[in-house]
Amino acid sequence: MRLKDKKVIALVEEDFEDLELWYPILRLQEEGATVHLVGKEANKKYIGKYGVPAESDYAFSDIRSEDYDAILVPGGWAPDKLRRYPEVLQFIKEMNAEKKPIGQICHAGWVLISANILQGKKVTSTPGIKDDMTNAGATWYDEPVVADGHIISSRRPPDLPPYVKIFADKLAEK
């Protein structure tokens, strides 16, 4: 299993897009990665847009980015909440500085915008936040997945297979 010794943060907050959280987690676990769900509170049940629950393993304050190899930001409406937490923005900034894989899909680009790491980057997202992405200095593409170094971005649930494949490949390289 090529990701056996890899540890990944999967951020969680209310109204996450169910598939955009769970599909990457399950695929990475299938390849041997340890994935921790991390939210504002530990052991809290967060509910996705379509009613699928996700219980956090840890609170933001319980972890350090240096103990992880990558981070995943799901879409849905959760990113609008996640980007308001200083700890989340710090995780993103630290992982960016270390060139660790950062996965974002759909509206998750909002978190990267708030972390101020998109200047000069190539990305995609849901078309609904295209203007936000370009105003943050990124070049936006209407593609299923765009990888610019360690930042892997995707548009929506139908794009999950190529998104997670490229994310896993980047994680395996680290």
GROMACS elastic network, one bead per residue, 0.5 to 0.9 nm:
[ bonds ]
;  ai    aj funct       b0    kb
    1     4     6  0.55331   500
    1    30     6  0.81560   500
    1    31     6  0.52518   500
    1    32     6  0.54045   500
    1    33     6  0.85062   500
    2     5     6  0.81748   500
    2     6     6  0.88197   500
    2    31     6  0.61094   500
    2    32     6  0.67349   500
    2    33     6  0.83146   500
    2   172     6  0.64540   500
    3     6     6  0.52996   500
    3     7     6  0.84782   500
    3    28     6  0.74531   500
    3    29     6  0.82259   500
    3    30     6  0.88508   500
    3    31     6  0.54468   500
    3    34     6  0.83541   500
    3   168     6  0.78559   500
    3   171     6  0.74925   500
    3   172     6  0.59942   500
    4     7     6  0.86417   500
    4    29     6  0.87077   500
    4    31     6  0.69194   500
    4    33     6  0.51790   500
    4    34     6  0.76081   500
    5    32     6  0.73748   500
    5    33     6  0.64290   500
    5    34     6  0.76212   500
    6    32     6  0.76672   500
    6    34     6  0.62142   500
    6    35     6  0.84366   500
    6    68     6  0.74547   500
    6    69     6  0.60373   500
    6    70     6  0.81886   500
    6   171     6  0.76507   500
    6   172     6  0.80586   500
    6   174     6  0.89493   500
    7    33     6  0.58860   500
    7    35     6  0.58546   500
    7    36     6  0.76726   500
    7    67     6  0.76603   500
    7    68     6  0.50126   500
    7    69     6  0.54047   500
    7    70     6  0.69063   500
    7    71     6  0.88559   500
    8    25     6  0.88412   500
    8    28     6  0.87157   500
    8    33     6  0.71448   500
    8    34     6  0.61946   500
    8    36     6  0.62870   500
    8    37     6  0.86821   500
    8    68     6  0.56579   500
    8    69     6  0.58074   500
    8    71     6  0.54882   500
    8    72     6  0.73835   500
    9    34     6  0.87374   500
    9    35     6  0.59077   500
    9    36     6  0.52232   500
    9    37     6  0.62111   500
    9    38     6  0.65470   500
    9    65     6  0.83519   500
    9    68     6  0.68376   500
    9    69     6  0.81834   500
    9    70     6  0.63681   500
    9    72     6  0.61279   500
    9    73     6  0.86196   500
   10    21     6  0.74574   500
   10    24     6  0.89158   500
   10    25     6  0.74603   500
   10    35     6  0.65824   500
   10    36     6  0.59452   500
   10    38     6  0.60761   500
   10    39     6  0.86876   500
   10    70     6  0.87794   500
   10    71     6  0.59147   500
   10    73     6  0.63231   500
   10    74     6  0.77327   500
   11    21     6  0.83478   500
   11    36     6  0.83380   500
   11    37     6  0.58490   500
   11    39     6  0.60029   500
   11    56     6  0.86675   500
   11    60     6  0.89014   500
   11    71     6  0.75578   500
   11    72     6  0.62904   500
   11    73     6  0.55596   500
   11    74     6  0.70228   500
   11    82     6  0.79511   500
   11    88     6  0.82669   500
   12    15     6  0.88450   500
   12    16     6  0.68206   500
   12    21     6  0.78243   500
   12    37     6  0.63202   500
   12    38     6  0.58631   500
   12    39     6  0.50630   500
   12    40     6  0.81764   500
   12    46     6  0.72127   500
   12    54     6  0.76541   500
   12    55     6  0.85541   500
   12    56     6  0.71716   500
   12    73     6  0.77764   500
   12    74     6  0.74114   500
   12    78     6  0.71624   500
   12    79     6  0.87826   500
   12    82     6  0.78599   500
   13    16     6  0.61686   500
   13    38     6  0.85854   500
   13    39     6  0.60083   500
   13    40     6  0.75066   500
   13    46     6  0.60551   500
   13    47     6  0.78615   500
   13    48     6  0.82272   500
   13    54     6  0.89415   500
   13    77     6  0.86283   500
   13    78     6  0.51797   500
   13    79     6  0.77998   500
   13    81     6  0.70693   500
   13    82     6  0.66630   500
   14    45     6  0.88634   500
   14    46     6  0.51961   500
   14    47     6  0.54408   500
   14    48     6  0.60992   500
   14    49     6  0.78851   500
   14    77     6  0.76439   500
   14    78     6  0.56470   500
   14    81     6  0.80840   500
   15    18     6  0.81880   500
   15    46     6  0.77558   500
   15    47     6  0.60372   500
   15    50     6  0.81206   500
   15    51     6  0.85488   500
   15    75     6  0.87749   500
   15    76     6  0.61077   500
   15    77     6  0.53297   500
   15    78     6  0.52075   500
   15    79     6  0.89390   500
   16    19     6  0.87076   500
   16    20     6  0.76646   500
   16    21     6  0.69486   500
   16    46     6  0.83652   500
   16    47     6  0.72895   500
   16    49     6  0.58583   500
   16    50     6  0.87931   500
   16    74     6  0.63236   500
   16    75     6  0.58803   500
   16    77     6  0.58526   500
   16    79     6  0.76969   500
   17    20     6  0.53104   500
   17    21     6  0.63716   500
   17    22     6  0.87390   500
   17    48     6  0.57966   500
   17    49     6  0.56040   500
   17    50     6  0.75313   500
   17    74     6  0.65652   500
   17    75     6  0.53059   500
   17    77     6  0.73479   500
   17    78     6  0.77089   500
   17   106     6  0.88632   500
   17   157     6  0.86462   500
   18    21     6  0.54778   500
   18    22     6  0.61551   500
   18    23     6  0.82418   500
   18    47     6  0.85191   500
   18    48     6  0.52373   500
   18    49     6  0.64095   500
   18    50     6  0.65271   500
   18    51     6  0.78614   500
   18    52     6  0.62071   500
   18    53     6  0.83132   500
   18    54     6  0.89032   500
   18    74     6  0.84162   500
   18    75     6  0.85374   500
   18    76     6  0.79649   500
   19    22     6  0.51690   500
   19    23     6  0.53407   500
   19    24     6  0.81073   500
   19    74     6  0.86651   500
   19   157     6  0.64538   500
   19   160     6  0.83943   500
   20    23     6  0.59847   500
   20    24     6  0.68051   500
   20    25     6  0.89021   500
   20    73     6  0.85351   500
   20    74     6  0.52661   500
   20    75     6  0.61181   500
   20    76     6  0.79966   500
   20   105     6  0.70635   500
   20   106     6  0.82998   500
   20   156     6  0.77371   500
   20   157     6  0.62145   500
   20   160     6  0.73291   500
   21    24     6  0.62313   500
   21    25     6  0.65966   500
   21    48     6  0.88052   500
   21    54     6  0.88131   500
   21    72     6  0.81706   500
   21    73     6  0.77470   500
   21    74     6  0.51301   500
   21    75     6  0.75882   500
   22    25     6  0.50990   500
   22    26     6  0.60665   500
   22    27     6  0.85155   500
   22    54     6  0.85656   500
   22    74     6  0.88800   500
   23    26     6  0.53532   500
   23    27     6  0.61416   500
   23    28     6  0.85949   500
   23   157     6  0.89789   500
   23   160     6  0.73593   500
   23   161     6  0.86387   500
   23   164     6  0.82126   500
   24    27     6  0.51624   500
   24    28     6  0.60123   500
   24    29     6  0.84379   500
   24    72     6  0.81875   500
   24   160     6  0.76225   500
   24   161     6  0.87133   500
   24   163     6  0.85974   500
   24   164     6  0.58227   500
   24   167     6  0.88721   500
   25    28     6  0.53264   500
   25    29     6  0.61131   500
   25    30     6  0.85965   500
   25    33     6  0.87849   500
   25    34     6  0.88821   500
   25    35     6  0.64602   500
   25    36     6  0.88155   500
   25    37     6  0.89895   500
   25    72     6  0.87664   500
   26    29     6  0.50612   500
   26    30     6  0.60947   500
   26    31     6  0.87604   500
   26    35     6  0.88275   500
   27    30     6  0.50441   500
   27    31     6  0.65769   500
   27    32     6  0.89516   500
   27    33     6  0.89111   500
   27   164     6  0.73526   500
   27   165     6  0.86228   500
   27   168     6  0.85593   500
   28    31     6  0.51503   500
   28    32     6  0.65103   500
   28    33     6  0.54093   500
   28    34     6  0.77530   500
   28    35     6  0.75522   500
   28   164     6  0.79682   500
   28   168     6  0.67833   500
   29    34     6  0.62317   500
   29    35     6  0.68983   500
   30    33     6  0.73953   500
   31   168     6  0.83787   500
   36    56     6  0.75361   500
   36    57     6  0.59297   500
   36    58     6  0.73132   500
   37    42     6  0.89299   500
   37    54     6  0.78433   500
   37    55     6  0.71390   500
   37    57     6  0.52510   500
   37    58     6  0.66312   500
   37    59     6  0.87020   500
   38    41     6  0.78131   500
   38    42     6  0.71989   500
   38    55     6  0.86804   500
   38    56     6  0.52235   500
   38    57     6  0.59375   500
   38    59     6  0.55013   500
   38    60     6  0.60806   500
   38    62     6  0.88090   500
   38    63     6  0.84260   500
   39    42     6  0.65511   500
   39    43     6  0.87499   500
   39    44     6  0.78862   500
   39    46     6  0.85314   500
   39    55     6  0.87223   500
   39    56     6  0.57921   500
   39    57     6  0.79808   500
   39    58     6  0.65329   500
   39    59     6  0.50574   500
   39    60     6  0.58205   500
   39    82     6  0.85878   500
   40    44     6  0.85486   500
   40    56     6  0.85609   500
   40    58     6  0.81666   500
   40    59     6  0.50475   500
   40    60     6  0.55548   500
   40    61     6  0.78922   500
   40    82     6  0.87281   500
   40    85     6  0.82190   500
   41    44     6  0.58868   500
   41    56     6  0.71766   500
   41    57     6  0.87119   500
   41    58     6  0.67674   500
   41    60     6  0.71967   500
   41    61     6  0.85331   500
   42    45     6  0.88856   500
   42    55     6  0.80553   500
   42    56     6  0.53704   500
   42    57     6  0.55794   500
   42    60     6  0.80886   500
   42    62     6  0.81804   500
   43    55     6  0.57576   500
   43    57     6  0.55241   500
   43    58     6  0.66392   500
   43    59     6  0.79832   500
   44    54     6  0.81381   500
   44    55     6  0.52890   500
   44    56     6  0.54719   500
   44    57     6  0.80506   500
   44    58     6  0.87965   500
   44    59     6  0.89057   500
   45    53     6  0.61946   500
   45    54     6  0.55658   500
   45    56     6  0.65568   500
   46    52     6  0.84625   500
   46    53     6  0.55924   500
   46    54     6  0.52364   500
   46    55     6  0.59984   500
   46    56     6  0.75436   500
   47    50     6  0.79068   500
   47    51     6  0.55862   500
   47    52     6  0.57407   500
   47    54     6  0.63389   500
   47    55     6  0.86259   500
   48    51     6  0.50721   500
   48    52     6  0.51547   500
   48    53     6  0.60399   500
   48    54     6  0.75734   500
   48    76     6  0.81614   500
   48    78     6  0.85984   500
   49    52     6  0.74651   500
   49    76     6  0.69995   500
   49    77     6  0.79621   500
   56    59     6  0.72361   500
   58    61     6  0.79967   500
   58    62     6  0.59425   500
   58    63     6  0.71819   500
   59    62     6  0.52130   500
   59    63     6  0.72175   500
   60    63     6  0.59837   500
   60    64     6  0.83168   500
   60    85     6  0.88762   500
   60    87     6  0.62882   500
   60    88     6  0.72237   500
   61    64     6  0.79888   500
   61    87     6  0.73763   500
   63    66     6  0.87806   500
   63    67     6  0.76247   500
   63    68     6  0.89642   500
   64    67     6  0.56966   500
   64    68     6  0.75236   500
   64    91     6  0.77321   500
   65    68     6  0.54214   500
   65    69     6  0.79990   500
   65    70     6  0.84369   500
   65    71     6  0.86841   500
   65    90     6  0.85879   500
   65    91     6  0.56164   500
   65    92     6  0.84501   500
   65    94     6  0.68433   500
   65    95     6  0.67491   500
   66    69     6  0.76150   500
   66    91     6  0.88971   500
   66    94     6  0.79975   500
   66    95     6  0.78974   500
   66    98     6  0.88711   500
   68    71     6  0.77470   500
   68    95     6  0.87557   500
   68   100     6  0.87068   500
   69    95     6  0.82365   500
   69   100     6  0.60451   500
   69   101     6  0.72347   500
   69   171     6  0.72445   500
   69   174     6  0.75438   500
   70    95     6  0.71782   500
   70   100     6  0.53760   500
   70   102     6  0.59463   500
   70   103     6  0.79806   500
   70   171     6  0.69400   500
   71    91     6  0.83283   500
   71    92     6  0.77555   500
   71    95     6  0.77221   500
   71   100     6  0.78781   500
   71   101     6  0.64781   500
   71   102     6  0.50834   500
   71   103     6  0.62468   500
   71   104     6  0.87311   500
   72   101     6  0.83527   500
   72   102     6  0.60039   500
   72   104     6  0.61515   500
   72   105     6  0.86699   500
   73    78     6  0.89324   500
   73    79     6  0.74278   500
   73    82     6  0.88477   500
   73   102     6  0.77671   500
   73   103     6  0.60026   500
   73   105     6  0.69279   500
   73   108     6  0.56428   500
   73   109     6  0.83537   500
   73   111     6  0.78452   500
   74    78     6  0.73606   500
   74    79     6  0.71517   500
   74   103     6  0.82089   500
   74   104     6  0.62540   500
   74   105     6  0.59136   500
   74   106     6  0.75046   500
   74   107     6  0.77598   500
   74   108     6  0.57433   500
   75    78     6  0.64220   500
   75    79     6  0.61966   500
   75   104     6  0.73857   500
   75   105     6  0.54814   500
   75   109     6  0.82609   500
   75   156     6  0.81535   500
   76    79     6  0.68904   500
   76    80     6  0.86326   500
   76   105     6  0.89198   500
   76   106     6  0.70398   500
   76   107     6  0.61059   500
   76   108     6  0.76435   500
   77    80     6  0.57676   500
   77    81     6  0.73091   500
   77   107     6  0.71359   500
   77   108     6  0.85765   500
   78    81     6  0.53028   500
   78    82     6  0.60369   500
   78    83     6  0.86905   500
   78   107     6  0.83147   500
   78   108     6  0.79510   500
   79    83     6  0.59278   500
   79    84     6  0.86844   500
   79   107     6  0.63106   500
   79   108     6  0.51459   500
   79   109     6  0.77634   500
   79   110     6  0.61870   500
   79   111     6  0.58989   500
   80    83     6  0.57506   500
   80    84     6  0.72250   500
   80   107     6  0.79620   500
   80   108     6  0.80724   500
   80   110     6  0.66730   500
   80   111     6  0.73658   500
   81    84     6  0.55776   500
   81    85     6  0.75363   500
   81   111     6  0.88849   500
   82    85     6  0.57491   500
   82    86     6  0.88924   500
   82    88     6  0.66245   500
   82    89     6  0.83851   500
   82   108     6  0.89241   500
   82   110     6  0.88914   500
   82   111     6  0.67403   500
   83    86     6  0.75568   500
   83    88     6  0.66452   500
   83    89     6  0.64923   500
   83   108     6  0.89806   500
   83   110     6  0.68841   500
   83   112     6  0.80595   500
   83   113     6  0.85934   500
   83   114     6  0.61308   500
   83   115     6  0.77841   500
   84    87     6  0.88755   500
   84    88     6  0.79368   500
   84    89     6  0.80448   500
   84   111     6  0.84421   500
   84   114     6  0.82608   500
   85    88     6  0.54139   500
   85    89     6  0.66652   500
   85    90     6  0.87870   500
   86    89     6  0.51968   500
   86    90     6  0.61108   500
   86    91     6  0.86897   500
   87    91     6  0.61961   500
   87    92     6  0.87063   500
   88    91     6  0.51029   500
   88    92     6  0.63276   500
   88    93     6  0.86537   500
   88   111     6  0.81068   500
   88   115     6  0.84938   500
   89    92     6  0.51275   500
   89    93     6  0.61298   500
   89    94     6  0.85675   500
   89   111     6  0.70918   500
   89   112     6  0.77484   500
   89   114     6  0.70201   500
   89   115     6  0.50164   500
   89   116     6  0.87531   500
   90    93     6  0.50468   500
   90    94     6  0.60086   500
   90    95     6  0.84445   500
   90   115     6  0.74501   500
   91    94     6  0.52070   500
   91    95     6  0.60305   500
   91    96     6  0.83862   500
   92    95     6  0.52059   500
   92    96     6  0.59592   500
   92    97     6  0.85650   500
   92   102     6  0.75342   500
   92   111     6  0.81823   500
   92   112     6  0.71039   500
   92   115     6  0.65558   500
   92   117     6  0.83494   500
   93    96     6  0.50355   500
   93    97     6  0.61555   500
   93    98     6  0.87013   500
   93   112     6  0.85793   500
   93   115     6  0.62078   500
   93   116     6  0.80409   500
   93   117     6  0.71285   500
   94    97     6  0.50816   500
   94    98     6  0.63173   500
   94    99     6  0.85685   500
   94   100     6  0.86867   500
   95    98     6  0.50900   500
   95    99     6  0.59972   500
   95   100     6  0.51203   500
   95   101     6  0.73939   500
   95   102     6  0.72651   500
   96   100     6  0.61490   500
   96   101     6  0.78427   500
   96   102     6  0.73794   500
   96   117     6  0.74125   500
   96   150     6  0.77439   500
   96   151     6  0.81319   500
   97   100     6  0.78280   500
   99   102     6  0.83510   500
   99   149     6  0.78282   500
   99   150     6  0.56615   500
   99   151     6  0.83024   500
  100   150     6  0.59419   500
  100   151     6  0.82495   500
  100   170     6  0.86525   500
  100   171     6  0.77984   500
  100   174     6  0.74027   500
  101   149     6  0.82578   500
  101   151     6  0.58942   500
  101   152     6  0.71590   500
  101   167     6  0.70366   500
  101   168     6  0.89511   500
  101   170     6  0.64795   500
  101   171     6  0.62004   500
  101   174     6  0.83684   500
  102   150     6  0.61631   500
  102   152     6  0.61179   500
  102   153     6  0.82855   500
  102   167     6  0.81223   500
  103   108     6  0.86228   500
  103   150     6  0.83786   500
  103   151     6  0.61844   500
  103   153     6  0.58986   500
  103   154     6  0.82282   500
  103   163     6  0.83940   500
  103   164     6  0.85064   500
  103   167     6  0.66952   500
  104   107     6  0.79595   500
  104   108     6  0.51199   500
  104   109     6  0.60823   500
  104   111     6  0.85811   500
  104   112     6  0.81874   500
  104   125     6  0.79908   500
  104   151     6  0.78467   500
  104   152     6  0.63864   500
  104   154     6  0.64785   500
  104   155     6  0.87585   500
  105   108     6  0.52934   500
  105   109     6  0.68854   500
  105   124     6  0.80877   500
  105   125     6  0.60071   500
  105   126     6  0.75935   500
  105   145     6  0.88222   500
  105   152     6  0.83921   500
  105   153     6  0.55083   500
  105   155     6  0.55629   500
  105   156     6  0.64187   500
  105   157     6  0.83998   500
  105   160     6  0.85674   500
  105   163     6  0.83975   500
  106   109     6  0.69138   500
  106   124     6  0.81817   500
  106   127     6  0.82262   500
  106   128     6  0.86561   500
  106   129     6  0.83254   500
  106   153     6  0.81383   500
  106   154     6  0.63096   500
  106   156     6  0.52217   500
  106   157     6  0.82122   500
  107   110     6  0.59984   500
  107   111     6  0.82987   500
  107   125     6  0.65014   500
  107   126     6  0.61788   500
  107   128     6  0.80519   500
  107   129     6  0.68090   500
  107   155     6  0.82505   500
  107   156     6  0.88528   500
  108   111     6  0.56688   500
  108   112     6  0.72578   500
  108   125     6  0.77402   500
  108   126     6  0.89749   500
  108   153     6  0.87357   500
  109   112     6  0.51578   500
  109   113     6  0.61275   500
  109   114     6  0.86515   500
  109   118     6  0.89707   500
  109   123     6  0.86988   500
  109   124     6  0.83369   500
  109   125     6  0.65413   500
  109   126     6  0.87258   500
  109   129     6  0.78188   500
  109   132     6  0.84815   500
  109   133     6  0.69879   500
  109   153     6  0.79434   500
  110   114     6  0.61942   500
  110   115     6  0.85921   500
  110   129     6  0.79494   500
  110   132     6  0.76479   500
  110   133     6  0.77724   500
  111   114     6  0.51666   500
  111   115     6  0.62133   500
  111   116     6  0.86745   500
  112   116     6  0.62318   500
  112   117     6  0.59744   500
  112   118     6  0.66287   500
  112   133     6  0.89807   500
  113   116     6  0.50232   500
  113   117     6  0.64792   500
  113   118     6  0.62708   500
  113   119     6  0.89143   500
  113   132     6  0.77618   500
  113   133     6  0.68981   500
  113   136     6  0.60325   500
  114   117     6  0.80283   500
  114   136     6  0.88193   500
  115   118     6  0.83277   500
  116   119     6  0.73180   500
  116   136     6  0.73545   500
  117   120     6  0.87632   500
  117   121     6  0.81810   500
  117   136     6  0.84065   500
  117   137     6  0.89586   500
  118   121     6  0.52251   500
  118   122     6  0.80494   500
  118   123     6  0.83164   500
  118   133     6  0.76301   500
  118   134     6  0.87513   500
  118   136     6  0.61484   500
  118   137     6  0.59836   500
  118   138     6  0.53289   500
  118   139     6  0.87990   500
  119   122     6  0.89539   500
  119   134     6  0.87563   500
  119   136     6  0.61538   500
  119   138     6  0.52930   500
  119   139     6  0.85838   500
  120   136     6  0.88799   500
  120   137     6  0.56945   500
  120   138     6  0.51611   500
  120   139     6  0.68678   500
  121   137     6  0.73473   500
  121   139     6  0.61460   500
  121   140     6  0.85250   500
  121   148     6  0.64429   500
  121   149     6  0.89098   500
  121   151     6  0.83702   500
  122   138     6  0.57474   500
  122   140     6  0.60288   500
  122   141     6  0.73404   500
  122   146     6  0.68973   500
  122   147     6  0.73181   500
  122   148     6  0.56825   500
  122   151     6  0.86433   500
  122   153     6  0.88404   500
  123   133     6  0.79013   500
  123   138     6  0.65867   500
  123   139     6  0.61843   500
  123   140     6  0.50609   500
  123   141     6  0.61871   500
  123   142     6  0.87782   500
  123   143     6  0.88398   500
  123   145     6  0.80425   500
  123   146     6  0.54867   500
  123   147     6  0.71001   500
  123   148     6  0.71493   500
  123   151     6  0.80045   500
  123   152     6  0.75489   500
  123   153     6  0.57693   500
  123   154     6  0.78063   500
  124   127     6  0.80469   500
  124   130     6  0.76590   500
  124   133     6  0.82260   500
  124   139     6  0.82462   500
  124   140     6  0.52803   500
  124   141     6  0.51678   500
  124   142     6  0.61354   500
  124   143     6  0.65270   500
  124   144     6  0.76735   500
  124   145     6  0.67047   500
  124   146     6  0.60152   500
  124   147     6  0.89578   500
  124   152     6  0.87179   500
  124   153     6  0.55300   500
  124   154     6  0.55413   500
  124   155     6  0.60398   500
  125   128     6  0.78987   500
  125   129     6  0.67808   500
  125   130     6  0.66976   500
  125   133     6  0.80826   500
  125   140     6  0.78387   500
  125   141     6  0.81844   500
  125   142     6  0.78020   500
  125   143     6  0.86307   500
  125   144     6  0.87185   500
  125   145     6  0.85943   500
  125   153     6  0.65337   500
  125   154     6  0.54095   500
  125   156     6  0.74410   500
  126   129     6  0.60010   500
  126   130     6  0.69233   500
  126   142     6  0.85952   500
  126   154     6  0.76987   500
  126   156     6  0.62784   500
  127   130     6  0.50078   500
  127   131     6  0.82696   500
  127   142     6  0.75491   500
  127   155     6  0.74568   500
  128   131     6  0.76947   500
  128   132     6  0.85852   500
  129   132     6  0.50871   500
  129   133     6  0.62722   500
  129   134     6  0.87381   500
  130   133     6  0.51521   500
  130   134     6  0.62583   500
  130   135     6  0.85194   500
  130   140     6  0.65612   500
  130   141     6  0.86934   500
  131   134     6  0.51689   500
  131   135     6  0.58947   500
  131   136     6  0.84630   500
  131   140     6  0.86637   500
  132   135     6  0.51173   500
  132   136     6  0.62264   500
  132   137     6  0.89498   500
  133   136     6  0.51596   500
  133   137     6  0.68106   500
  133   138     6  0.56854   500
  133   139     6  0.75544   500
  133   140     6  0.68340   500
  134   137     6  0.51209   500
  134   139     6  0.58240   500
  134   140     6  0.63046   500
  135   138     6  0.72087   500
  140   143     6  0.89417   500
  141   144     6  0.88649   500
  141   145     6  0.88217   500
  141   146     6  0.75517   500
  142   145     6  0.85474   500
  142   146     6  0.89398   500
  142   155     6  0.78792   500
  143   146     6  0.66567   500
  143   154     6  0.75149   500
  143   155     6  0.73930   500
  143   159     6  0.88467   500
  144   153     6  0.83965   500
  144   154     6  0.55949   500
  144   155     6  0.59062   500
  144   156     6  0.78300   500
  144   158     6  0.82339   500
  144   159     6  0.51302   500
  144   160     6  0.82011   500
  144   162     6  0.73162   500
  144   163     6  0.73038   500
  145   152     6  0.70593   500
  145   153     6  0.55855   500
  145   155     6  0.69741   500
  145   159     6  0.70018   500
  145   160     6  0.85519   500
  145   162     6  0.66856   500
  145   163     6  0.54493   500
  145   166     6  0.82113   500
  146   151     6  0.81810   500
  146   152     6  0.58594   500
  146   153     6  0.53033   500
  146   154     6  0.64537   500
  146   163     6  0.81326   500
  147   150     6  0.69711   500
  147   151     6  0.57496   500
  147   153     6  0.63578   500
  147   154     6  0.88485   500
  147   163     6  0.89088   500
  147   166     6  0.76869   500
  147   167     6  0.84860   500
  148   151     6  0.53548   500
  148   152     6  0.65059   500
  148   153     6  0.84981   500
  149   152     6  0.76721   500
  149   170     6  0.85941   500
  150   167     6  0.85728   500
  150   170     6  0.69694   500
  150   171     6  0.87772   500
  151   167     6  0.86811   500
  152   163     6  0.73156   500
  152   164     6  0.89482   500
  152   166     6  0.74588   500
  152   167     6  0.63266   500
  152   170     6  0.87129   500
  153   163     6  0.71492   500
  153   167     6  0.89188   500
  154   157     6  0.86654   500
  154   159     6  0.65821   500
  154   160     6  0.75170   500
  154   162     6  0.87526   500
  154   163     6  0.60510   500
  155   158     6  0.83217   500
  155   159     6  0.65110   500
  155   160     6  0.85177   500
  155   163     6  0.89881   500
  156   159     6  0.56256   500
  156   160     6  0.70650   500
  157   160     6  0.52822   500
  157   161     6  0.86371   500
  158   161     6  0.75515   500
  159   162     6  0.60939   500
  159   163     6  0.62046   500
  159   164     6  0.87487   500
  160   164     6  0.59024   500
  160   165     6  0.83285   500
  161   164     6  0.55277   500
  161   165     6  0.61386   500
  161   166     6  0.87536   500
  162   165     6  0.50300   500
  162   166     6  0.61812   500
  162   167     6  0.85227   500
  163   166     6  0.54299   500
  163   167     6  0.61592   500
  163   168     6  0.86208   500
  164   168     6  0.59181   500
  164   169     6  0.83921   500
  165   168     6  0.52179   500
  165   169     6  0.61530   500
  165   170     6  0.87211   500
  166   170     6  0.62029   500
  166   171     6  0.85551   500
  167   170     6  0.51897   500
  167   171     6  0.61596   500
  167   172     6  0.86279   500
  168   172     6  0.60717   500
  168   173     6  0.86871   500
  169   172     6  0.51164   500
  169   173     6  0.64534   500
  170   173     6  0.51733   500
  170   174     6  0.67668   500
  171   174     6  0.54392   500
